[in-house]
Amino acid sequence: MSFLRCARPRPLLASQSSVRRAATNAQATDPANTQREVIRRMLYPPNIRSGPSPTGTWRPDVALALQRAIPSAQAHKTIERAWKLYQRHLRKKREEELQRKFECMRRAMQELEEIDPVLFKEANRREDPRARSVAETEMLKTCSNAEKRAIESRARGLFPRELKVPTDTPSKEGWPHDWKPFNRPL
């Protein structure tokens, strides 16, 4: 009996209800006030979350969905262990493949060293991609800005960026008939 008495709402006094009604009527009629309210609600949403957020950061139904999909914690742990085992197998396969490739490369380099030591040294020579020869620096002085950028942006030993990959169909712009390659001392 005492529980029911506590749960019953208290009646409002006449002055309180009339003040509330007057405030809501004034707010509803003023368009600037309603616009302010809409903006305030958008910028400062209420703390009580009644539904899932549009960005997906908070979803109240996740626990229920997980419970439907995976009925027990033991099943969940089993699935997690199986997934980790699968990931480990994939990782080991990749490592074995890399090890095999590295071993083939090592054997090829040993064979190159036995066949031609000069070629072996040239293949293993480290080169600073920023270093320029005297001929290159002299040629850069006579080049246009576009040619300078093309030369400076190209790293040595890599496939030239300005060359296009061969395709089955021609480009939409057609062939650049006025383009002429410039001489590079690379």
Secondary structure as UniProt FT lines:
FT   HELIX           2..7
FT   HELIX           14..29
FT   HELIX           31..43
FT   TURN            54..55
FT   TURN            60..61
FT   HELIX           62..69
FT   HELIX           73..115
FT   HELIX           117..123
FT   TURN            129..130
FT   HELIX           134..142
FT   HELIX           145..153
FT   TURN            156..157
FT   TURN            161..162
FT   TURN            177..178
//
